[in-house]
Amino acid sequence: MQNVPDPMGPVLATRTMQWTRADGVVFPAYVDLGVPFEYADLAPNAAPAWACNVRTRGLGDDTIHTLYGVDAIQSLYLAMVVAATCVSNSIVAASLDWAQVPNYGFPTAPVIPPE
C-alpha cells in the first residue's frame, strides 16, 4: 500500500470528545486544527494571506474546511470558530461530553455592532 499524505496537512492540535448513543454505546469524536500556512493569492500584486485547516471526525461529517486570514493568528482563530459551528451543527452535538461547556470550549465569532 502506498503512503498517501493526509489532505488535512500537519495537525497543530486535536480535541478529543465522546458522544453516547441512546443504547449507551460510546463513540470517539475529534476536532483537528491544522498548522497555519502562508497562502499565495493568485491575484497579481496581492498581499500574501494565511490559511488554516479544520476537520471534524466521528461527528457525521469529516469535511476539511480551510479558513483564510491576514496572518497566521487570524486564520487559526477563524478555524476554531468554524470548529465550534461544525460541532454544534453535528447530529450528535447534544450527546457530546463537551455539550455542557459553552460553545464546546471553542471561541465564538465576534459580534460586530451595526453602524
ZAZA-483263 format. One record per residue (C-alpha): residue number from 1; residue in one letter; x, y, z. Coordinates in pm, whole numbers. Layout:
<nodes>
resi NUM, resn a, px X, py Y, pz Z $
...
</nodes>
This chain:
<nodes>
resi 1, resn m, px 0, py 0, pz 0 $
resi 2, resn q, px 133, py 341, pz -95 $
resi 3, resn n, px 179, py 604, pz 174 $
resi 4, resn v, px -73, py 879, pz 86 $
resi 5, resn p, px -35, py 1218, pz 259 $
resi 6, resn d, px -325, py 1334, pz 475 $
resi 7, resn p, px -511, py 1611, pz 286 $
resi 8, resn m, px -552, py 1788, pz 620 $
resi 9, resn g, px -180, py 1862, pz 628 $
resi 10, resn p, px 13, py 1888, pz 956 $
resi 11, resn v, px -209, py 1893, pz 1265 $
resi 12, resn l, px -135, py 2153, pz 1533 $
resi 13, resn a, px -386, py 2033, pz 1792 $
resi 14, resn t, px -669, py 1783, pz 1839 $
resi 15, resn r, px -965, py 1799, pz 2076 $
resi 16, resn t, px -1089, py 1452, pz 2172 $
resi 17, resn m, px -1455, py 1418, pz 2267 $
resi 18, resn q, px -1703, py 1135, pz 2313 $
resi 19, resn w, px -2068, py 1101, pz 2230 $
resi 20, resn t, px -2306, py 843, pz 2370 $
resi 21, resn r, px -2570, py 667, pz 2164 $
resi 22, resn a, px -2917, py 610, pz 2315 $
resi 23, resn d, px -2826, py 249, pz 2400 $
resi 24, resn g, px -2522, py 364, pz 2600 $
resi 25, resn v, px -2252, py 281, pz 2343 $
resi 26, resn v, px -1977, py 546, pz 2349 $
resi 27, resn f, px -1804, py 670, pz 2033 $
resi 28, resn p, px -1498, py 894, pz 1994 $
resi 29, resn a, px -1510, py 1224, pz 1805 $
resi 30, resn y, px -1228, py 1462, pz 1719 $
resi 31, resn v, px -1164, py 1817, pz 1603 $
resi 32, resn d, px -828, py 1866, pz 1430 $
resi 33, resn l, px -677, py 2213, pz 1383 $
resi 34, resn g, px -410, py 2237, pz 1119 $
resi 35, resn v, px -88, py 2432, pz 1125 $
resi 36, resn p, px -149, py 2775, pz 966 $
resi 37, resn f, px 29, py 2815, pz 633 $
resi 38, resn e, px 105, py 3103, pz 401 $
resi 39, resn y, px -130, py 3110, pz 106 $
resi 40, resn a, px -10, py 3273, pz -215 $
resi 41, resn d, px -302, py 3458, pz -368 $
resi 42, resn l, px -326, py 3420, pz -743 $
resi 43, resn a, px -418, py 3785, pz -799 $
resi 44, resn p, px -130, py 3999, pz -925 $
resi 45, resn n, px 29, py 4223, pz -661 $
resi 46, resn a, px -196, py 4081, pz -385 $
resi 47, resn a, px -55, py 4062, pz -35 $
resi 48, resn p, px 6, py 3708, pz 87 $
resi 49, resn a, px -268, py 3566, pz 304 $
resi 50, resn w, px -270, py 3283, pz 556 $
resi 51, resn a, px -486, py 2974, pz 577 $
resi 52, resn c, px -567, py 2713, pz 841 $
resi 53, resn n, px -749, py 2381, pz 801 $
resi 54, resn v, px -1001, py 2237, pz 1045 $
resi 55, resn r, px -1158, py 1890, pz 1035 $
resi 56, resn t, px -1409, py 1705, pz 1249 $
resi 57, resn r, px -1404, py 1327, pz 1269 $
resi 58, resn g, px -1666, py 1098, pz 1417 $
resi 59, resn l, px -1944, py 1358, pz 1411 $
resi 60, resn g, px -2104, py 1254, pz 1083 $
resi 61, resn d, px -1910, py 1487, pz 853 $
resi 62, resn d, px -1535, py 1456, pz 806 $
resi 63, resn t, px -1503, py 1751, pz 568 $
resi 64, resn i, px -1189, py 1965, pz 580 $
resi 65, resn h, px -1264, py 2337, pz 593 $
resi 66, resn t, px -999, py 2597, pz 507 $
resi 67, resn l, px -1017, py 2941, pz 668 $
resi 68, resn y, px -824, py 3244, pz 546 $
resi 69, resn g, px -689, py 3540, pz 739 $
resi 70, resn v, px -447, py 3828, pz 712 $
resi 71, resn d, px -198, py 3640, pz 929 $
resi 72, resn a, px -149, py 3301, pz 1095 $
resi 73, resn i, px -323, py 3404, pz 1419 $
resi 74, resn q, px -638, py 3522, pz 1242 $
resi 75, resn s, px -662, py 3209, pz 1026 $
resi 76, resn l, px -617, py 2987, pz 1334 $
resi 77, resn y, px -878, py 3184, pz 1529 $
resi 78, resn l, px -1127, py 3157, pz 1242 $
resi 79, resn a, px -1061, py 2782, pz 1219 $
resi 80, resn m, px -1151, py 2747, pz 1589 $
resi 81, resn v, px -1470, py 2950, pz 1540 $
resi 82, resn v, px -1571, py 2727, pz 1248 $
resi 83, resn a, px -1484, py 2417, pz 1452 $
resi 84, resn a, px -1744, py 2525, pz 1709 $
resi 85, resn t, px -2003, py 2568, pz 1434 $
resi 86, resn c, px -1926, py 2225, pz 1289 $
resi 87, resn v, px -1955, py 2060, pz 1631 $
resi 88, resn s, px -2275, py 2239, pz 1729 $
resi 89, resn n, px -2435, py 2155, pz 1392 $
resi 90, resn s, px -2346, py 1786, pz 1412 $
resi 91, resn i, px -2623, py 1531, pz 1456 $
resi 92, resn v, px -2468, py 1416, pz 1785 $
resi 93, resn a, px -2399, py 1759, pz 1939 $
resi 94, resn a, px -2636, py 1714, pz 2234 $
resi 95, resn s, px -2477, py 1377, pz 2318 $
resi 96, resn l, px -2118, py 1502, pz 2337 $
resi 97, resn d, px -1931, py 1503, pz 2666 $
resi 98, resn w, px -1841, py 1868, pz 2596 $
resi 99, resn a, px -2208, py 1968, pz 2546 $
resi 100, resn q, px -2226, py 2146, pz 2884 $
resi 101, resn v, px -1923, py 2363, pz 2807 $
resi 102, resn p, px -2019, py 2690, pz 2635 $
resi 103, resn n, px -1954, py 2668, pz 2260 $
resi 104, resn y, px -1790, py 2327, pz 2320 $
resi 105, resn g, px -1481, py 2507, pz 2451 $
resi 106, resn f, px -1410, py 2694, pz 2128 $
resi 107, resn p, px -1415, py 3074, pz 2081 $
resi 108, resn t, px -1726, py 3241, pz 1947 $
resi 109, resn a, px -1736, py 3469, pz 1648 $
resi 110, resn p, px -1717, py 3835, pz 1748 $
resi 111, resn v, px -2037, py 4035, pz 1725 $
resi 112, resn i, px -1984, py 4349, pz 1524 $
resi 113, resn p, px -2240, py 4615, pz 1615 $
resi 114, resn p, px -2419, py 4787, pz 1328 $
resi 115, resn e, px -2302, py 5135, pz 1241 $
</nodes>
